[in-house]
Amino acid sequence: MTDQIYAAFGRKVRTRRESMRITQSDLSARIGLSRASIANIEAGRQAVLLHQFLALADALTIPPMELVPPQQPPADPPDLPEEVMKFMQTYKLRTKADRRSGQ
């Protein structure tokens, strides 16, 4: 899942950079990373530290949250113990009114 997040983040960086018509070298100079680092970020191969994330957003003149990929639920539900699954099924069957009244 982490790889997918970095890949989606990198696509957003590349799309914005290209829409601004600046090169990877231009962007790297603006934020103090190498051009290779920008290429790796755009390809989803390099993790981004918080200060780099904020610098990228600033250099790309967009709010930082626009670079954050939307959260997607996992493709498969996690393997949970049978007791937890039974509890979840029971909880889902309770009505909202039951939950409000604390029953």
N, CA, C and O atoms as a DFTB+ gen file, in Angstrom:
412 C
 N C O
     1  1       0.824      -1.196       0.000
     2  2       0.000       0.000       0.000
     3  2       0.866       1.257       0.000
     4  3       0.541       2.239      -0.666
     5  1       1.974       1.223       0.752
     6  2       2.864       2.385       0.805
     7  2       3.395       2.721      -0.574
     8  3       3.470       3.893      -0.943
     9  1       3.763       1.705      -1.340
    10  2       4.270       1.939      -2.697
    11  2       3.221       2.632      -3.553
    12  3       3.551       3.512      -4.347
    13  1       1.969       2.246      -3.399
    14  2       0.884       2.860      -4.166
    15  2       0.714       4.326      -3.790
    16  3       0.436       5.162      -4.650
    17  1       0.879       4.638      -2.521
    18  2       0.752       6.026      -2.058
    19  2       1.842       6.884      -2.685
    20  3       1.571       7.971      -3.196
    21  1       3.087       6.388      -2.644
    22  2       4.190       7.165      -3.225
    23  2       4.053       7.287      -4.741
    24  3       4.404       8.319      -5.314
    25  1       3.550       6.252      -5.386
    26  2       3.342       6.321      -6.837
    27  2       2.271       7.359      -7.174
    28  3       2.441       8.143      -8.108
    29  1       1.177       7.367      -6.425
    30  2       0.103       8.346      -6.668
    31  2       0.587       9.763      -6.357
    32  3       0.266      10.706      -7.080
    33  1       1.357       9.904      -5.284
    34  2       1.926      11.206      -4.940
    35  2       2.840      11.695      -6.062
    36  3       2.765      12.853      -6.473
    37  1       3.696      10.813      -6.551
    38  2       4.616      11.168      -7.627
    39  2       3.894      11.591      -8.894
    40  3       4.321      12.522      -9.578
    41  1       2.794      10.904      -9.209
    42  2       2.002      11.298     -10.394
    43  2       1.430      12.700     -10.218
    44  3       1.384      13.476     -11.172
    45  1       0.996      13.028      -9.008
    46  2       0.459      14.371      -8.760
    47  2       1.552      15.433      -8.906
    48  3       1.321      16.505      -9.466
    49  1       2.732      15.121      -8.398
    50  2       3.855      16.060      -8.529
    51  2       4.183      16.259     -10.007
    52  3       4.317      17.396     -10.461
    53  1       4.311      15.174     -10.757
    54  2       4.653      15.274     -12.175
    55  2       3.589      16.048     -12.951
    56  3       3.914      16.923     -13.753
    57  1       2.329      15.725     -12.713
    58  2       1.232      16.398     -13.430
    59  2       1.272      17.899     -13.186
    60  3       1.149      18.695     -14.116
    61  1       1.447      18.279     -11.912
    62  2       1.487      19.712     -11.584
    63  2       2.730      20.369     -12.187
    64  3       2.644      21.468     -12.736
    65  1       3.875      19.710     -12.089
    66  2       5.114      20.284     -12.638
    67  2       4.973      20.504     -14.133
    68  3       5.347      21.556     -14.651
    69  1       4.429      19.503     -14.831
    70  2       4.265      19.630     -16.279
    71  2       3.251      20.710     -16.640
    72  3       3.415      21.408     -17.641
    73  1       2.200      20.850     -15.824
    74  2       1.211      21.902     -16.114
    75  2       1.817      23.293     -15.923
    76  3       1.376      24.260     -16.544
    77  1       2.825      23.385     -15.063
    78  2       3.533      24.656     -14.861
    79  2       4.623      24.860     -15.905
    80  3       5.231      25.927     -15.980
    81  1       4.863      23.827     -16.710
    82  2       5.893      23.867     -17.752
    83  2       7.285      24.148     -17.200
    84  3       8.037      24.976     -17.713
    85  1       7.593      23.409     -16.114
    86  2       8.947      23.507     -15.573
    87  2       9.570      22.115     -15.630
    88  3       8.872      21.102     -15.602
    89  1      10.878      22.090     -15.708
    90  2      11.596      20.826     -15.805
    91  2      11.859      20.256     -14.411
    92  3      11.692      20.935     -13.398
    93  1      12.269      19.002     -14.394
    94  2      12.671      18.400     -13.125
    95  2      13.854      19.169     -12.531
    96  3      13.942      19.324     -11.313
    97  1      14.739      19.638     -13.363
    98  2      15.890      20.418     -12.890
    99  2      15.446      21.730     -12.263
   100  3      15.981      22.142     -11.233
   101  1      14.460      22.394     -12.884
   102  2      13.936      23.635     -12.319
   103  2      13.338      23.382     -10.940
   104  3      13.600      24.120      -9.991
   105  1      12.539      22.336     -10.844
   106  2      11.896      22.014      -9.572
   107  2      12.935      21.636      -8.526
   108  3      12.828      22.035      -7.366
   109  1      13.930      20.875      -8.931
   110  2      14.965      20.465      -7.971
   111  2      15.709      21.682      -7.427
   112  3      16.032      21.728      -6.240
   113  1      15.982      22.657      -8.274
   114  2      16.676      23.867      -7.835
   115  2      15.815      24.660      -6.852
   116  3      16.341      25.271      -5.921
   117  1      14.511      24.654      -7.050
   118  2      13.604      25.401      -6.164
   119  2      13.529      24.808      -4.763
   120  3      13.293      25.532      -3.796
   121  1      13.731      23.482      -4.642
   122  2      13.555      22.870      -3.325
   123  2      14.834      22.264      -2.746
   124  3      14.816      21.739      -1.632
   125  1      15.927      22.330      -3.477
   126  2      17.204      21.873      -2.942
   127  2      17.421      20.368      -2.987
   128  3      18.173      19.827      -2.176
   129  1      16.780      19.694      -3.914
   130  2      17.026      18.275      -4.144
   131  2      17.671      18.101      -5.512
   132  3      17.638      19.012      -6.339
   133  1      18.247      16.950      -5.745
   134  2      18.831      16.702      -7.063
   135  2      17.731      16.399      -8.079
   136  3      16.611      16.046      -7.708
   137  1      18.060      16.541      -9.362
   138  2      17.096      16.220     -10.411
   139  2      16.741      14.741     -10.341
   140  3      15.597      14.362     -10.595
   141  1      17.727      13.895      -9.993
   142  2      17.467      12.462      -9.859
   143  2      16.455      12.188      -8.747
   144  3      15.613      11.299      -8.874
   145  1      16.539      12.952      -7.659
   146  2      15.557      12.791      -6.580
   147  2      14.162      13.139      -7.057
   148  3      13.201      12.447      -6.720
   149  1      14.039      14.196      -7.834
   150  2      12.722      14.569      -8.369
   151  2      12.206      13.455      -9.273
   152  3      11.032      13.091      -9.203
   153  1      13.070      12.917     -10.112
   154  2      12.669      11.814     -11.000
   155  2      12.214      10.613     -10.175
   156  3      11.216       9.972     -10.506
   157  1      12.942      10.307      -9.103
   158  2      12.572       9.178      -8.250
   159  2      11.269       9.430      -7.493
   160  3      10.470       8.509      -7.322
   161  1      11.048      10.643      -7.046
   162  2       9.792      10.993      -6.367
   163  2       8.634      10.839      -7.342
   164  3       7.610      10.242      -7.010
   165  1       8.797      11.378      -8.537
   166  2       7.733      11.288      -9.539
   167  2       7.433       9.843      -9.936
   168  3       6.304       9.515     -10.303
   169  1       8.437       8.992      -9.862
   170  2       8.252       7.580     -10.209
   171  2       7.768       6.756      -9.015
   172  3       7.499       5.562      -9.148
   173  1       7.658       7.397      -7.853
   174  2       7.202       6.681      -6.670
   175  2       8.257       5.805      -6.033
   176  3       7.933       4.923      -5.238
   177  1       9.523       6.035      -6.371
   178  2      10.619       5.210      -5.855
   179  2      11.291       5.813      -4.630
   180  3      12.103       5.150      -3.984
   181  1      10.965       7.058      -4.301
   182  2      11.644       7.726      -3.197
   183  2      10.630       8.273      -2.215
   184  3       9.684       8.961      -2.598
   185  1      10.836       7.961      -0.949
   186  2       9.997       8.514       0.107
   187  2      10.284      10.004       0.245
   188  3      11.372      10.477      -0.086
   189  1       9.301      10.724       0.733
   190  2       9.429      12.174       0.868
   191  2       9.278      12.535       2.339
   192  3       8.305      12.152       2.988
   193  1      10.241      13.269       2.850
   194  2      10.161      13.761       4.226
   195  2       9.187      14.928       4.293
   196  3       8.881      15.547       3.274
   197  1       8.703      15.225       5.485
   198  2       7.692      16.264       5.646
   199  2       8.161      17.612       5.117
   200  3       7.401      18.296       4.431
   201  1       9.390      18.011       5.417
   202  2       9.862      19.308       4.938
   203  2       9.991      19.325       3.405
   204  3       9.809      20.367       2.776
   205  1      10.304      18.172       2.813
   206  2      10.370      18.094       1.353
   207  2       8.971      18.166       0.746
   208  3       8.765      18.805      -0.286
   209  1       8.021      17.512       1.388
   210  2       6.628      17.552       0.955
   211  2       6.130      18.993       0.932
   212  3       5.519      19.422      -0.046
   213  1       6.386      19.739       2.002
   214  2       5.941      21.133       2.075
   215  2       6.670      21.998       1.059
   216  3       6.072      22.896       0.467
   217  1       7.961      21.735       0.851
   218  2       8.733      22.494      -0.142
   219  2       8.223      22.214      -1.550
   220  3       8.149      23.124      -2.376
   221  1       7.871      20.960      -1.829
   222  2       7.314      20.620      -3.148
   223  2       6.010      21.367      -3.388
   224  3       5.812      21.953      -4.452
   225  1       5.127      21.347      -2.405
   226  2       3.847      22.039      -2.552
   227  2       4.074      23.532      -2.780
   228  3       3.422      24.143      -3.627
   229  1       4.991      24.107      -2.027
   230  2       5.281      25.536      -2.178
   231  2       5.855      25.835      -3.562
   232  3       5.438      26.793      -4.214
   233  1       6.797      25.033      -4.006
   234  2       7.412      25.244      -5.317
   235  2       6.409      25.025      -6.452
   236  3       6.510      25.644      -7.512
   237  1       5.449      24.144      -6.217
   238  2       4.422      23.872      -7.237
   239  2       3.213      24.791      -7.081
   240  3       2.230      24.668      -7.811
   241  1       3.296      25.701      -6.133
   242  2       2.261      26.721      -5.849
   243  2       0.862      26.123      -5.691
   244  3      -0.110      26.598      -6.278
   245  1       0.794      25.069      -4.882
   246  2      -0.506      24.465      -4.566
   247  2      -0.559      24.143      -3.075
   248  3       0.482      23.972      -2.440
   249  1      -1.759      24.059      -2.516
   250  2      -1.864      23.649      -1.113
   251  2      -1.306      22.228      -0.955
   252  3      -1.526      21.381      -1.821
   253  1      -0.601      21.966       0.122
   254  2      -0.005      20.641       0.309
   255  2      -0.999      19.489       0.174
   256  3      -0.649      18.445      -0.376
   257  1      -2.203      19.651       0.652
   258  2      -3.167      18.552       0.611
   259  2      -3.553      18.152      -0.813
   260  3      -4.069      17.053      -1.019
   261  1      -3.317      19.009      -1.787
   262  2      -3.608      18.634      -3.173
   263  2      -2.631      17.587      -3.697
   264  3      -2.892      16.945      -4.714
   265  1      -1.520      17.415      -3.010
   266  2      -0.547      16.397      -3.407
   267  2      -0.810      15.053      -2.728
   268  3      -0.230      14.036      -3.107
   269  1      -1.681      15.057      -1.731
   270  2      -1.967      13.833      -0.988
   271  2      -2.960      12.990      -1.773
   272  3      -4.047      13.463      -2.104
   273  1      -2.600      11.749      -2.075
   274  2      -3.525      10.886      -2.801
   275  2      -4.740      10.548      -1.934
   276  3      -4.625      10.484      -0.710
   277  1      -5.892      10.334      -2.550
   278  2      -7.053       9.944      -1.756
   279  2      -6.821       8.575      -1.131
   280  3      -6.197       7.696      -1.726
   281  1      -7.334       8.417       0.073
   282  2      -7.178       7.126       0.751
   283  2      -8.121       6.120       0.129
   284  3      -9.307       6.393      -0.054
   285  1      -7.598       4.978      -0.188
   286  2      -8.414       3.915      -0.760
   287  2      -8.432       2.741       0.198
   288  3      -7.402       2.377       0.765
   289  1      -9.602       2.150       0.377
   290  2      -9.649       1.005       1.287
   291  2      -8.844      -0.158       0.727
   292  3      -8.673      -0.262      -0.488
   293  1      -8.351      -1.028       1.588
   294  2      -7.617      -2.184       1.091
   295  2      -8.509      -3.036       0.198
   296  3      -9.722      -3.109       0.395
   297  1      -7.895      -3.672      -0.774
   298  2      -8.647      -4.489      -1.727
   299  2      -9.337      -5.660      -1.041
   300  3     -10.475      -5.995      -1.371
   301  1      -8.660      -6.276      -0.099
   302  2      -9.226      -7.413       0.620
   303  2      -9.399      -7.030       2.087
   304  3      -8.542      -6.354       2.658
   305  1     -10.502      -7.459       2.698
   306  2     -10.639      -7.175       4.126
   307  2      -9.561      -7.926       4.906
   308  3      -9.122      -8.998       4.491
   309  1      -9.143      -7.366       6.020
   310  2      -8.099      -8.044       6.798
   311  2      -8.632      -9.343       7.398
   312  3      -9.834      -9.496       7.614
   313  1      -7.734     -10.256       7.657
   314  2      -8.099     -11.497       8.335
   315  2      -8.268     -11.184       9.819
   316  3      -7.323     -10.771      10.491
   317  1      -9.474     -11.383      10.312
   318  2      -9.769     -11.105      11.708
   319  2     -10.224     -12.381      12.395
   320  3     -10.787     -13.271      11.757
   321  1      -9.980     -12.467      13.689
   322  2     -10.466     -13.634      14.424
   323  2     -11.989     -13.740      14.315
   324  3     -12.685     -12.737      14.150
   325  1     -12.485     -14.957      14.409
   326  2     -13.918     -15.218      14.270
   327  2     -14.746     -14.411      15.271
   328  3     -15.830     -13.935      14.935
   329  1     -14.244     -14.256      16.494
   330  2     -14.987     -13.506      17.513
   331  2     -15.180     -12.043      17.093
   332  3     -16.237     -11.455      17.318
   333  1     -14.152     -11.478      16.487
   334  2     -14.233     -10.083      16.040
   335  2     -15.240      -9.967      14.896
   336  3     -16.027      -9.022      14.852
   337  1     -15.214     -10.918      13.982
   338  2     -16.159     -10.901      12.862
   339  2     -17.599     -11.004      13.370
   340  3     -18.478     -10.296      12.877
   341  1     -17.852     -11.885      14.357
   342  2     -19.190     -12.023      14.925
   343  2     -19.631     -10.721      15.580
   344  3     -20.768     -10.283      15.407
   345  1     -18.723     -10.106      16.330
   346  2     -19.044      -8.837      16.982
   347  2     -19.395      -7.778      15.941
   348  3     -20.368      -7.041      16.105
   349  1     -18.608      -7.701      14.876
   350  2     -18.867      -6.692      13.840
   351  2     -20.222      -6.927      13.190
   352  3     -20.950      -5.970      12.924
   353  1     -20.569      -8.170      12.932
   354  2     -21.873      -8.471      12.336
   355  2     -22.993      -8.058      13.284
   356  3     -23.982      -7.467      12.849
   357  1     -22.855      -8.359      14.557
   358  2     -23.863      -7.988      15.549
   359  2     -23.983      -6.478      15.630
   360  3     -25.088      -5.938      15.677
   361  1     -22.857      -5.804      15.647
   362  2     -22.864      -4.352      15.753
   363  2     -23.552      -3.721      14.547
   364  3     -24.303      -2.758      14.699
   365  1     -23.308      -4.243      13.373
   366  2     -23.924      -3.713      12.155
   367  2     -25.437      -3.866      12.182
   368  3     -26.157      -3.043      11.615
   369  1     -25.924      -4.923      12.842
   370  2     -27.356      -5.178      12.888
   371  2     -28.093      -4.241      13.835
   372  3     -29.301      -4.043      13.705
   373  1     -27.376      -3.674      14.773
   374  2     -28.025      -2.755      15.707
   375  2     -28.438      -1.491      14.958
   376  3     -27.718      -1.028      14.074
   377  1     -29.555      -0.952      15.297
   378  2     -30.032       0.256      14.640
   379  2     -29.351       1.467      15.233
   380  3     -28.760       1.384      16.310
   381  1     -29.426       2.575      14.555
   382  2     -28.867       3.811      15.067
   383  2     -29.527       4.201      16.383
   384  3     -28.874       4.715      17.290
   385  1     -30.820       3.951      16.474
   386  2     -31.539       4.274      17.707
   387  2     -30.991       3.466      18.874
   388  3     -30.835       3.990      19.977
   389  1     -30.700       2.197      18.635
   390  2     -30.125       1.360      19.690
   391  2     -28.793       1.935      20.154
   392  3     -28.509       1.997      21.350
   393  1     -27.994       2.349      19.202
   394  2     -26.677       2.902      19.556
   395  2     -26.816       4.196      20.328
   396  3     -26.060       4.431      21.271
   397  1     -27.762       5.041      19.954
   398  2     -27.960       6.322      20.667
   399  2     -28.427       6.091      22.104
   400  3     -28.017       6.803      23.020
   401  1     -29.288       5.090      22.290
   402  2     -29.827       4.849      23.624
   403  2     -28.856       4.043      24.487
   404  3     -29.081       3.884      25.687
   405  1     -27.799       3.543      23.896
   406  2     -26.790       2.816      24.652
   407  2     -27.154       1.376      24.910
   408  3     -26.528       0.736      25.755
   409  1     -28.126       0.846      24.229
   410  2     -28.531      -0.545      24.435
   411  2     -27.631      -1.503      23.716
   412  3     -27.836      -2.715      23.788
